[in-house]
Amino acid sequence: MASSFFFDIKNSQLAQALWFDSYFHTALLTKIQRATRWVFLLFALLFLLTFIPEQGVVSLQQSRMLLGFVFLTFAYGTSLFLLQRFGESLKKTMPLVAKGNLAEFLSFESLRATHSALKYAERERFFALDSATLLYFLLKENPSFESMLTRMLLDPKELETTLKQQSKSKILRLRKTKELSFAPDFQLAITKAIDLARAEGREKAEVKDLLSAIAYSDAFFKQYLIERNFLPERDIPNIAKWHYQLYAKAAEQKKFWLKKNLRRYGALGKDWASGYTITLDQFGYDISKEVMAARFPRAIGHHKEKEAIERILSRQQTNNVLLIGNPGSGRRRLIQDLASKSVLGENQNPFLNYRRVVELNLAHLVASIQALEEAEAILSEIFGEVIAAGNIILVLDDVHNFVGEESGQAAGRMNIAGVLSSYLRLPQFPFIAITTFAGLHRYLEQNPSLLSLFEQVEVTELSQAETLEVLQETVPAFEGTYKKFISYPALQTIVAYADKYIQAVPFPKKAVDLLDDAMSWLAQTSDKVLLPKHVAAVVTERTQIPVGDIETTERETLLSLENLIHKRIVNQQEAVKEIAGALRRARAQVTIRSGPMGSFLFLGPTGVGKTETAKALAAIYFGSESRMIRLDMSEFQNVKDIERLLGTPTQQGLLTTAIRQDPFSLLLLDELEKAHPNILNLFLQVLDEGHITDGLGRKTDFRHTIIIATSNAGYQLILQAIKQEMDFAHLKEQMLDFLFQEGIYRPEFLNRFDGVVLFAPLTQEHLLQIAGLMLKKLQSNMMTEKGIELEITEDLKAKIAELGYDPKFGARNMRRVLSDKVENALAVALLSNAIKRGDRITVDANTFEVKKM
Amino acid sequence: MQSLLLLRYVKWHYLDASRDILKGWGNILWFNFNYFSVLLLIQTFFSPWRRITWDYGRGFDFSRYLFTFASNLVSRILGAVMRSFLIAAGIVMEFALLFLGSLFFLFWLVLPAIIIAAFFYGIFLLF
């Protein structure tokens, strides 16, 4: 690298600009010039005052002097203006490629910082110029960099001081030879910055490219960012690009004479070539007007969709678009994008330029006109107007509500399929219908002839990176409305949490909504900056998931998982240890995985605590037992039952809907062996890839779900093994062999689980402990609810254990026995006023009578 | 360096900046034409006003034919009259912009001389 690295500032094209800037600092010139302009205006005004008759305030001599000042300030201000513009022009030279001088490929601001760094290194007698010194000068000379760091919640002054101290502490840098060389990290930063600029189609590397490159090349800066929870190679380019775009946009908007800016004023005469749309105006909403008021919003991402819409609308035949996507995926934004481009005349195809994009409000039409025939006649008139006007692109949202057989009967709806079909065939009738996947399958697919008149465009969900861009675009508006500052880490947290905890709504809507919620929440506090902790608080409020400080809570829970489970589960040391271990491995991301958060198969006889362990895990890990979604797999013994699990256009999926609404939960699949083998195959994909497609074509994500399947297949082997006092590890092998041989589960299916856990049958001693746990819960309930102290005797525990145990059902009956015998007795005693608040009581182990103590 | 910079200034003032001014001026002239849609209005000069037309219908009925023809003719005449106003306004504005633009461009060309003159005249007035 060293041999090919040629970097010479003095002989670069921008050397003159650097020299000029060192004498006439253009930023300073601008300020002086503005001040001079005011002084000039003041003198001009004072001079004009002398013409007011009979005032006599100013003498002739004074007025002569004022005019002199007017001329002088004009000459001075205009000279400064010319100097400043000339200085700016010097900065914009084309690089001389032939000489191979890399300094040619840096923008003026980048080169100025590099030049200052170079001079500093020479002055301080450095051995070589490194990227940290360059970073120091970038920070010092570019105020935009400072605001960028503030956005990242970093302290620019602290970074500046640290960089300075760091550069001074390196004594090895003292120059021994005359020539100052370039350190490898500096060379890497320069070449990388130039590459980054070229990747974006720019000739010169801007400050933002240098910053991104330094985050990539400089070990110190990298470490600094990592310690503050940033990913240097992802976050710095992202936020730098955001800031650069903001500055570039503001600079561009100032140049009113650019065609791009002039186009915003529209065209007066274009409308005159089109016809009137009186009825449409009554029942329509002009999206073109909306985008003009909103300063021409653009859609981020969705490039393929945008191209497809333009292509289809430009056709001579079937120029009707059916936009399919979930609400919140940005379907409307795509229409706004089209309308913006059309108003500005920026569409590739001139046919789509200067068109009015109008949304038909059919619900309003149906509500205003009672008779169906009349409504149809008006609709026909509207469609006729669209054709006659010749400049309309008609949009209809939720088209599925107006085309199905059922539409005719429901209130606020009508079936327009017939009228619409006859117009859709005409090329003069460009039409965009918006629908959902459910609407498409349920209504539109029932009418193939209507569907054939549309070209379908599926709106995919935006990626996390694109959503972050959407959020960045909304930041100025939110900050303006709420007068609060939004930090970059807060935006990152919003995207991460929206992805993790909100599934029913797609990106970008769920993230934008969360930002809105967080800002209105913040507005009620005295805090001035939106931080990740505020976002966490809002997510907790919305989802009831304890997100606040999840890192610490989750870490503590994972570390003491065994103890926490054992507070509720008796025995099963092996099982609990295995679950805790697997969950810790999964959460610490020791292994690269795409499946659910954790997946386990619990094997063992009935009543040994399999379900109870799952419940305990839900309560401990997700904060509540209600976060457990339980599916009895014995209800899914036929292939047809797949529809019930995944849903259909007319029916919610038992599995998919529950997970979409509550992805951060525990899924319990009870008696898995009873499900149809094809259903097990479905779970193969879930366990492997962490997602499944539901009956409406939507992706359901299981990445934040713990899946536990229970099965008592082969429990006889466990019972036998206990009798023979067999080693548990050996038993597991035997058990798996048995399951494969019997064809109950296939090896590839069992291998997908993070752990196959054996549950041992309970001994008398365990039963006593279980009885103790249950009685303890009752005891605490009695105390808090009724203020009565229940004394638990060993005899009572033994009796419950004895009555509750069944060799076939394990400890399952124990709960029923407790209710029948103890809870019933307590209820009778309470109702008959035999016991009251403040009493200390016990229950007789033989007669189950309540006795006062 | 200084003499080189002086040469560069002259080049910038009379070539680069002048070209940019002409370009910006061109954009404004284009915008004016586009804003009044002069070309489109000329192309559609005799088109019916707001596309309002009457259908001749089936069969031949002389009086109906005459009435429809007259109505459509009125629509076209009305369109032409309305358009001519806008076209005229657009053209007048275009000439006004041409005049103002050339005035500004001339001012730009002699600006260095004006600055020097203003400076010396200011000094003369003061002392």
Interface residues (C-beta under 8 A of the other chain):
Chain A: Q16 W19 F20 R64 M65 L67 G68 F69 V70 F71 L72 F74 A75 Y76 T78 S79 L82 R85 F86 S89 L90 W257 L258 K259 L262 R263 Y265 G266 A267 L268 G269 K270 W272 A273 S274 G275 Y276 G345 A388 A389 G390
Chain B: M1 L4 L5 R8 Y9 W12 H13 D16 A17 G24 W25 N27 I28 W30 F31 N34 Y35 F36 S37 V38 L40 L41 T44 S47 R50 R51 I52 M82 R83 L86 G90 L111 P112 I114 I115 I116 A118 F119 Y121 G122 I123 F124 L125 L126
